[in-house]
């Protein structure tokens, strides 16, 4: 899937599951439950070193039905490995120019974590496709969107943490471009994950209908 198509799918879907597991069967269970609930975008975190294997296997199983990216990518070597395994976007808790360069070389969307406006502008100038508001999303909540988009109305913003079933509407109304969601979409039974995914998807549909 080309970079523009990936970004369009992320923007229209608004929800990204942040998956941290080293067990393939659990990754498959989470992916299937998310898809059943209407969430088709997953970030597989490199907090576990077999993340590339999980990305590869999930892509084999679901193909273009599931948009799969790599998270917690701290260096260009990991970025290259993830891209070769089939990652369709790269996310990191930090900005690193070397990672931006390799992502741009292969036309893969790069979403670095930034805390300040200075960091965000530097990352955008280096070719970042979106800015991951990290770790500030969990601390500020939806108010973070206005804090960043008032001086930078053009910034494509990915939240990371801080989204709940109770405040998801507030995040969407604030203008977040995509919400990275962890435990709601990765913890508990497959049935619970599917239900959470369905409720989040309903919130996105309500927002689109109002817009």
N, C-alpha and C positions, 0 to 999 in steps of 0.2 A: 504494500500500500504506500503510495507516494506521500511525502511530507505534508502537502497541503490537504490531502484527503484525511490524513491522521488528525491534523489540527482541527479540521472541520467537524470530525466525528467527536473529538474531545469537547469542543465548544458546544455542539448541539446536545450531547449527552449529559454534560454538566457533572457527572459523578464518576469518580475513579476509586476503585477499591485498592487499598494499600495492603498487600499481602506479605506477611513475614512468616514463612515456614520453610523447613528443610525437607518436609515429607511430600513426595510427589502425590500420593493418594489424597492427602489433605488439600493440596493445591488444586487438584482436580475437583474435589468436593466443593470447595469454595467457588471455583470458576463456574461449575454447573449450577450452583444455587444462585449466584449473582445473575447469570444469564436467564434463569427461570424467572427471576424477579424483575428483569428488564435492565440490568446493569451489564454493559458489555465492554468495560474498560478496566483493566487490572494493571497495577504496578507490582512487579515481583522484586522484593528488596534484596540487595546484595549484602545484607547483614548475615546471610548464610551463603557460603561460597559455592553451593551447588545451584544458585539461582539461575545460572545460564542453562543448566539441564532442565529445570522446571519450565523456563521460557520456551525452550525447544520442544519439549513434550506437549505443552499446552497448545502451541501453534500447530503441531501435527494433528492434534485431536480436534481443534475447533476452527483452524484456518482463519479466514477473514471475518468470521462471525464474532471473534473475540479480539479486541485490540489489546496487545500485551506490550508493556514497556518494562524497563529495568530501573530500579530505584536504589538509592544510597550508592551511587556511582561516584567514587572519590578521585579517580584518576583515568587517564586516557587508555591505559592498558585494559582496565575493566570495561570501559566504554566500548572499545574495539571488540572484546570478547562477547559482550552482550549483543552488539550489532550483528556479529557473525552468527550468533545463536538465533537471531530473528527478532530481537527487540525493535519495536517500532517507534519508541521514544525513550529518552534518557532523562532521568531525574536524579538530583543530588541535593544534599542538605547544604552544600556550599557551591560557590562559583569558582571554576577553574578554567583559565583560558585554554589550556591544552585539551580539555574535554570539549569545549566549545568548537575548537578547530576540527577535531576528528568527527564530531557530529555534523558540522557544516560540510566537511569533505564528503561524507556519505549521505548527506541530505536527510538527516535524522533530527527530529525535533528535540531540542535540549532545554530543560527546565531546571535551572539552578536555584538553590535556596538563597534568599537574600533577606537581610534584616533591615537595612537602611535604604533610603532613596539613592544614595550614592552608589551602593552595591548594585541596586536594580538597574540604574542607568548604565553602569559599566558593563553589566551582563548583556543588556539589550544592544549596546554598541558592538559587543563581540558576537552578536548573532543569536542570542537566546530567543527561543520561540515563545516561551512563557516564563513568568517569574513565580517561583514557589515561595509563598510568604511563610518562612520558617525561621525560628520556632514561634513566631509572633502570632500565628493564627489561633493557637490554643489559649494564649494570654488575652488577646484583644477581642476575639470573636468577630462578628459581622462588621463592627465599627472599623475594623482594620481596612476594609475595602475602600471606604470613603477617605480614610487617612492617606492611602496611597494614590487613589485615583483622582483626588482633588488636584494635587500638583502634577500628576502624570495620568491624565484621562485616557491616554492611548495604551496604558500598560495592560498586557494580557496576564491575568492573575489566577494562579492556582493556590487555593488554600490547602493547608496540610494540618489536619487536626482541628478540633473545636466545633465540628458539626454534629448536631444531635437531631433526633426526630422533632424535638421541640423548637429548635431554632433554624432548621433548614430553610424555611420560608424567608426568614430575615436575611440569611446569607444571599439567597437568590435576588431578593429585592434590592440588596446593597449593590449588586452588579458583579458578583464574583463570576469568573469565566468557567471555572471548574472547581469541584470540591473533592479533595483527597480525603477519603474516609477509611479509618482503620477498623477498630473493634466492631462497630456495627455490622460490617460486611465480612468479617473474618473470624469472629468468635462465636462459640456456641454451636448448636446443631445446624444442619443444612436447612432445616425448616425455618429456623429463626433467621438465618442469613437471607433466605429467599423472601421472607416477610418484610424484613428491614429494607431490602432492595426494592421491593414493590412499593412500600410507603415512600421511600425517597424518590422513586420514579414518578409516583403520583404528584409529589410536590413540584417536581420539574414540569410536569404536564400542566399543572395549575398555573405555574408562573408563565409558561409560554402562552397559555390561553389568555392571560391578563395582559400580556405585553403587546 
